[in-house]
Each structure stands twice: as C-alpha cells, then as structure tokens.
Amino acid sequence: MASVPSTEAIVQVNVGDGRVVGVNNWGEIFSRAISESNTMGDEWNQIHGHLKQVVTSQRHVNWGLDSQGGLWYMHSTDPIPPEPTDVQWLPVHYDAAKMADLDVGRDGIVWGCAVNGAVVVREGIEGTDPEHADTHAVNQARHSGASWSV
C-alpha cells in the first residue's frame, strides 16, 4: 500500500469509527486507523478509487462524491481494507440533484448540499444496501420552518 508522502497532500479529511479518511489534491483516497490508545494512528493507507470528498460512518461504511457530484458508497468488514482492491466503490442512484458536499451521522443517515443549493437527506439505508433508501430535498414546509445546515 502507498503511504501519503506528506500530510500536506491531504486536502479533505473526515473522522469515523476507528479511522480517519482523507482525499488528496489528485482525488486519491487514504485511510488511517486510530484508537483510544493510538489517537494519531501509524500510517496512511491508500484505498482504491478517486473521489473529491469522502466521509466515514459507523460499521466501516464510507460515502464519497466524485467531481461531477455523483454519490458513491463502500462497505468494508475492516476499518481499513487490507488491500486497495479488496473493496469497491459502488455508484448510488438517486433522483435528487447532484451533490456538492456531504456528511453522514452516527445513525447512518446521509446529508448533503446539492449543486442547486438544496439540502438533501438520504433516509432508510439498511445495513450494507444503500440503494433501498429515499433521497429527497429538505424544505422548510416539510419541517415546520426549522432551519437545517450541514
């Protein structure tokens, strides 16, 4: 596995269940195991694929955005895949506008900012199956005037 030559190469980072994930200027994806006894981790390991943003949640689930705003999903049984080819990024098909930014909560619900300015949420994700979920815009009328931010 390739190690990042310098932490300065990482331009986006997210912390999840026992790991940190990040993306460098070239869209390469990296992961770093962390723990209570080793809060800094030991090394960056490259994960297969190229994305502009990656977020990680509980149970070794990763979500990512490509440069066109497409949503991608990856599930691994390990916090850090042993080899870059052991897991695959899968495209997630949905009807909402392409995304510009995303995040995922501890509950596994994915939130994002669409390129058209709408805030979108992906609910109903079951285990390792991201396809059987509902992605829709969050609007004030639906949520009684509440404000949302990601």
C-alpha positions as CSV (number, residue, x, y, z in Angstrom):
1,M,0.0,0.0,0.0
2,A,1.1,3.5,-0.7
3,S,1.7,5.9,2.1
4,V,1.0,9.6,1.7
5,P,4.4,11.3,1.3
6,S,3.2,14.2,3.5
7,T,0.1,15.1,5.5
8,E,0.2,18.4,3.5
9,A,-1.0,16.4,0.5
10,I,-4.4,15.7,2.2
11,V,-7.0,18.4,1.3
12,Q,-10.2,16.8,2.8
13,V,-10.5,14.7,6.0
14,N,-13.3,13.1,8.0
15,V,-13.2,11.1,11.2
16,G,-15.4,8.0,11.8
17,D,-15.4,4.7,13.6
18,G,-11.8,4.0,14.5
19,R,-10.3,5.7,11.4
20,V,-9.7,8.9,9.6
21,V,-10.3,9.1,5.8
22,G,-9.0,11.8,3.5
23,V,-8.5,12.8,-0.1
24,N,-5.5,14.5,-1.7
25,N,-5.3,17.0,-4.5
26,W,-5.4,14.3,-7.1
27,G,-8.5,12.6,-5.7
28,E,-6.7,9.7,-4.3
29,I,-8.3,8.3,-1.1
30,F,-6.5,7.4,2.1
31,S,-7.4,5.9,5.4
32,R,-5.6,5.9,8.8
33,A,-6.6,3.6,11.7
34,I,-6.9,5.3,15.1
35,S,-7.8,4.1,18.6
36,E,-8.1,5.4,22.2
37,S,-4.5,4.1,22.8
38,N,-3.2,5.4,19.4
39,T,-5.1,8.6,18.7
40,M,-2.7,9.7,15.9
41,G,-2.6,6.3,14.2
42,D,0.6,5.0,12.5
43,E,0.3,5.5,8.7
44,W,-1.9,6.5,5.8
45,N,-3.0,3.6,3.6
46,Q,-4.4,4.2,0.1
47,I,-7.9,3.0,-0.7
48,H,-8.8,2.1,-4.3
49,G,-10.6,4.9,-6.2
50,H,-10.6,8.6,-6.9
51,L,-13.1,11.0,-5.4
52,K,-13.2,14.6,-4.4
53,Q,-14.8,14.0,-0.9
54,V,-15.0,11.0,1.4
55,V,-16.9,10.6,4.7
56,T,-17.0,7.6,7.0
57,S,-19.6,6.4,9.5
58,Q,-20.2,3.6,11.9
59,R,-19.7,-0.1,10.9
60,H,-17.0,0.7,8.3
61,V,-19.3,2.4,5.8
62,N,-17.8,5.1,3.5
63,W,-19.6,7.6,1.3
64,G,-18.0,9.7,-1.4
65,L,-18.6,12.4,-4.0
66,D,-17.0,12.4,-7.4
67,S,-16.1,15.6,-9.3
68,Q,-19.4,15.6,-11.1
69,G,-21.5,15.4,-7.9
70,G,-22.2,11.7,-8.1
71,L,-22.7,9.8,-4.8
72,W,-20.6,6.6,-4.1
73,Y,-20.8,4.0,-1.4
74,M,-18.3,1.5,0.0
75,H,-18.7,-1.0,2.8
76,S,-15.8,-3.0,4.3
77,T,-15.6,-5.5,7.1
78,D,-12.4,-3.9,8.2
79,P,-11.8,-0.4,9.4
80,I,-9.0,-0.2,6.7
81,P,-9.3,-2.5,3.8
82,P,-6.3,-4.8,3.8
83,E,-5.6,-4.3,0.1
84,P,-6.8,-1.5,-2.2
85,T,-8.6,-4.0,-4.4
86,D,-10.5,-5.8,-1.6
87,V,-13.4,-3.3,-1.7
88,Q,-15.2,-1.4,-4.4
89,W,-16.9,2.0,-4.6
90,L,-20.4,1.5,-5.9
91,P,-22.4,4.3,-7.5
92,V,-25.6,5.2,-5.7
93,H,-28.5,6.1,-8.0
94,Y,-31.0,8.7,-6.7
95,D,-33.4,11.3,-8.1
96,A,-32.2,14.4,-6.1
97,A,-29.9,16.9,-7.7
98,K,-26.1,16.2,-7.8
99,M,-24.3,16.9,-4.6
100,A,-21.7,19.5,-3.8
101,D,-21.0,18.4,-0.2
102,L,-22.0,15.6,2.1
103,D,-21.8,14.2,5.6
104,V,-23.1,11.2,7.4
105,G,-24.3,11.0,11.0
106,R,-23.7,8.2,13.6
107,D,-27.2,6.9,12.6
108,G,-26.0,6.3,9.0
109,I,-28.3,8.9,7.5
110,V,-26.5,10.8,4.7
111,W,-27.0,14.6,4.4
112,G,-25.8,16.7,1.6
113,C,-25.8,20.1,-0.1
114,A,-27.0,19.8,-3.7
115,V,-25.4,21.8,-6.5
116,N,-28.7,23.7,-6.8
117,G,-28.5,24.9,-3.2
118,A,-31.0,22.4,-1.7
119,V,-30.2,20.4,1.4
120,V,-30.9,16.7,0.7
121,V,-31.2,13.7,3.1
122,R,-30.9,10.0,2.3
123,E,-33.0,8.1,4.7
124,G,-33.9,4.4,5.1
125,I,-30.4,2.9,4.4
126,E,-30.4,-0.7,5.6
127,G,-27.1,-2.3,6.6
128,T,-24.9,-2.7,3.5
129,D,-27.6,-1.8,1.0
130,P,-27.5,1.9,0.1
131,E,-29.9,1.5,-2.9
132,H,-33.1,1.0,-1.0
133,A,-33.3,4.4,0.5
134,D,-35.1,7.6,-0.2
135,T,-33.2,10.8,-1.2
136,H,-35.2,14.0,-1.1
137,A,-34.8,17.7,-0.5
138,V,-35.4,19.1,2.9
139,N,-37.7,22.1,2.8
140,Q,-39.0,24.4,5.5
141,A,-42.7,23.5,4.9
142,R,-42.0,19.8,5.5
143,H,-40.1,20.5,8.7
144,S,-42.3,23.2,10.2
145,G,-39.9,26.1,9.4
146,A,-36.9,24.5,11.1
147,S,-33.5,25.5,9.7
148,W,-31.1,22.9,8.6
149,S,-27.4,23.1,7.9
150,V,-24.7,20.6,7.0
